[in-house]
Amino acid sequence: MKDSRSTRKVREGVVVSVAMQKTAVVELQRLIRHPQYGKVVRLNKRVHVHDESGDCDIGDVVRIMETRPLSKLKRWRYVETIRKAVKV
């Protein structure tokens, strides 16, 4: 039997908020081509992510994985940080 964890969605996004405890808001961006006009359009979606250890900071590029519902809004969990934010 195939491992069910391997079929879960994995996405990469940018952390836009860490104001809550054990939760981060990550913005996912995808590019699609408009069906009629052919223009490439950016679509943004914000998802709430479970971050148990609190490793995320605003501006970090992170990898997240789909999981069971953890609360009213949280359906994703933090996996790893791909790139830390540049501090100015």
N, C-alpha and C positions, 0 to 999 in steps of 0.2 A: 504494500500500500504506500502511496506517495505521501511524503511528509506535508502536512497542511500548512506549516509555516513558510514553506518555500513558495507557495502560491499567493502570499499576501503582497499587496501593493507596497512598493518602496518608492519614495519621492525625495527630491532635494529641494530645499527652499531657504529663504532668508528669515531669520527671527526678527519680528517687528515689535514684540512686546514681551516683557517678563515681569509684569506688575503683580501677577498672582503667584501664590505658593504652589510649587510643584507643577506649574502649568506655564507654557510658553505659547505665543501666537506666532505661527509660521506662515509666511506668504508664499504660495506656490504660483509659479508663472509658467504658462505654456503658450506656444505659438501655433496658430491654426491659419489655414488659408481660407479666405472668404469664398464660399461656394460659387457665388455669381460673379464677383468682381475680381477675384484672384489676389486681392491685397492680403498681406500677412498681418494678422491681428493678434495683439497680446491679450490674453485672458488671465486675470489674477484671481486667486481664491485664498482666503484666510482660513486656516484650520487651527483648532486648539490641540496642543500636543502635551502629553504627560511626560514631565521631566522630573523624575524622582530625586535625582541628586542635585538639581539646580545648576547644571554645567552651562546652560545656554546664556548668552549675552546678546544684546541688541546688535544686529548687523552680522552675526555669525551665519555662515552657510552650513546647514545641518542636513543629515539624512534622517528621515522618519519612516516608520512602518505602520501599516494599518493594523488595528487590533480590535478586540471586542469593545463594546461600549463601556467606558470607565466612569462616565458621568453624563450629565445632560448634553454636553457639547463635545466631550473628548472621545475621539474615535481613532486617534493616532498616538504613537509613542516615539520618544526620542531614541535614536540608535547611536549616532556618533556625530561629532563635529568634523566637517570636511575642511573648513577654513575659518579661522578666528577673524573677528572684525579688526580693522585697522584703527588704532586709537590715534586721534589727532591732538 
